[in-house]
């Protein structure tokens, strides 16, 4: 979920997310903070693949029919109010769909 959520939040808090991209070896010279931040998600996916971790929920064998249930559970998460952008249940469903399909943002 992290790459999808970081990409979603890149416009609202680019400084910290751009730091993640830099820490993962991305060349962000000459890019705006937002452009640099948007390099974090692919860098995380690349690292996961390099160390042999699954990058999709499908690779974990998760059932896409659970997207609705997972989204409802996530909507009740106590950390959600801390997210820089208010998130709707429909957006959460989209996040889960992206993670099932490895939609690269």
C-alpha positions in Angstrom: 0.0 0.0 0.0 2.9 2.4 0.7 3.8 3.3 -2.9 0.1 4.0 -3.7 -0.4 6.1 -0.6 2.9 8.0 -1.0 2.0 8.8 -4.6 -1.4 10.0 -3.5 0.1 12.3 -0.9 3.0 13.6 -3.0 1.4 16.9 -3.9 0.5 17.7 -0.3 3.7 16.9 1.5 6.4 16.6 -1.1 9.4 17.3 1.1 9.4 14.2 3.2 8.3 12.0 0.3 11.1 13.4 -1.9 13.5 12.5 0.9 12.4 8.9 0.6 13.1 9.0 -3.1 16.6 10.4 -2.5 17.2 7.8 0.3 16.4 5.1 -2.2 18.9 6.4 -4.7 16.7 8.3 -7.1 18.4 11.2 -9.0 16.1 14.1 -8.3 18.5 16.9 -9.4 16.6 19.6 -11.3 13.2 18.3 -10.3 10.6 20.1 -8.3 9.8 18.7 -4.9 6.6 17.2 -6.2 8.3 15.6 -9.2 11.0 14.3 -6.8 8.3 13.0 -4.4 6.6 11.1 -7.3 9.8 9.1 -7.8 9.4 7.5 -4.3 6.7 5.1 -5.2 8.5 3.5 -8.2 11.7 3.4 -6.1 9.9 1.5 -3.3 8.5 -1.0 -5.8 11.9 -1.5 -7.4 13.5 -2.2 -3.9 10.7 -4.7 -3.1 11.3 -6.5 -6.3 15.1 -6.5 -5.8 14.8 -8.2 -2.5 12.2 -10.7 -3.7 9.1 -9.2 -2.0 5.7 -9.4 -3.7 4.6 -6.0 -5.1 0.9 -6.8 -5.6 -1.8 -8.2 -3.4 -2.5 -10.8 -6.1 1.1 -12.1 -5.6 0.1 -12.7 -1.9 -2.9 -14.6 -3.1 -5.4 -12.1 -1.8 -8.9 -12.2 -3.1 -9.9 -9.0 -5.1 -13.5 -9.6 -3.9 -12.3 -8.3 -0.5 -11.5 -4.8 -1.8 -14.7 -3.4 -0.3 -14.2 -5.0 3.1 -10.6 -4.0 3.2 -11.5 -0.4 2.3 -14.2 -0.2 5.0 -11.7 -1.6 7.5 -9.1 1.0 6.4 -11.7 3.8 6.7 -12.0 2.9 10.4 -8.2 3.0 11.0 -7.2 5.3 13.8 -4.3 6.7 11.8 -6.5 7.9 8.9 -7.1 11.4 10.4 -3.3 11.9 10.3 -3.2 11.5 6.5 -2.4 14.9 4.9 -5.3 14.5 2.5 -8.8 13.5 3.6 -9.5 10.2 1.9 -12.9 8.8 0.8 -13.9 5.1 0.8 -14.0 5.3 -3.0 -10.4 6.5 -3.0 -9.4 3.6 -0.7 -11.1 1.1 -3.0 -9.1 2.6 -5.8 -5.9 2.3 -3.8 -6.6 -1.4 -3.2 -7.4 -2.0 -6.9 -4.0 -0.4 -7.8 -2.2 -2.6 -5.4 -3.9 -5.7 -6.8 -2.9 -4.8 -10.3 0.4 -3.1 -9.6 -0.8 0.0 -11.3 2.3 2.2 -11.3 0.5 5.3 -10.2 
